[in-house]
Amino acid sequence: MVGALIVYKLAMPSYDYKCEFCQTQVELALPVDHEVPECAGCMGKLKRLWSAVPIHFKGDGWAGKS
């Protein structure tokens, strides 16, 4: 049971947030259906930050050959 709990926590996605008041940035591992948390420092409203995710194309067929 304990092992399953650890796997569950590791499988949660991470989200980047920035406090609108004190400008602190945090990365939190939260479930997909989470509520927006408050800033731990000032209890202000956190705004979600969006970032590009890396993509790796492997194998043949995704790009034209010159």
C-alpha positions in Angstrom: 0.0 0.0 0.0 2.8 2.4 0.9 4.6 1.7 -2.4 1.4 2.5 -4.4 1.1 5.8 -2.6 4.6 6.8 -3.6 4.0 5.9 -7.2 0.8 8.0 -7.2 2.6 11.0 -5.9 5.4 10.7 -8.4 2.8 10.4 -11.3 1.1 13.7 -10.5 1.8 16.5 -13.0 3.6 19.6 -11.9 2.2 23.1 -12.4 4.0 26.5 -12.3 2.3 29.4 -10.5 3.3 33.0 -9.8 1.8 35.1 -7.0 0.1 38.2 -8.3 1.0 40.1 -5.2 4.5 39.2 -4.1 5.7 37.8 -7.5 6.9 34.5 -6.0 7.1 31.6 -8.4 6.5 28.1 -7.3 6.3 24.6 -8.9 3.7 22.3 -7.3 2.9 18.6 -7.9 -0.9 18.5 -7.8 -3.6 16.2 -9.2 -5.3 17.2 -12.5 -8.5 18.2 -10.8 -6.9 20.5 -8.2 -8.1 23.9 -7.0 -5.9 26.9 -7.4 -3.8 27.2 -4.2 -2.9 30.4 -2.3 0.6 31.8 -2.0 2.3 30.3 1.1 4.2 33.5 1.8 1.5 36.2 1.6 -1.8 34.2 1.0 -2.2 36.0 -2.3 -3.8 34.7 -5.5 -1.6 32.5 -7.6 -1.8 32.7 -11.4 -0.9 29.6 -13.5 2.1 30.0 -15.8 2.2 28.2 -19.1 5.4 27.0 -20.6 6.5 25.1 -23.7 7.0 21.4 -23.4 9.9 19.8 -25.2 9.1 17.4 -28.1 11.5 14.9 -29.6 10.8 13.5 -33.0 12.4 10.1 -33.5 12.3 7.7 -36.5 11.6 8.2 -40.1 8.6 9.7 -41.7 8.0 13.0 -39.8 10.3 15.2 -42.0 10.9 15.4 -45.7 14.3 14.1 -46.9 16.4 16.5 -49.0 
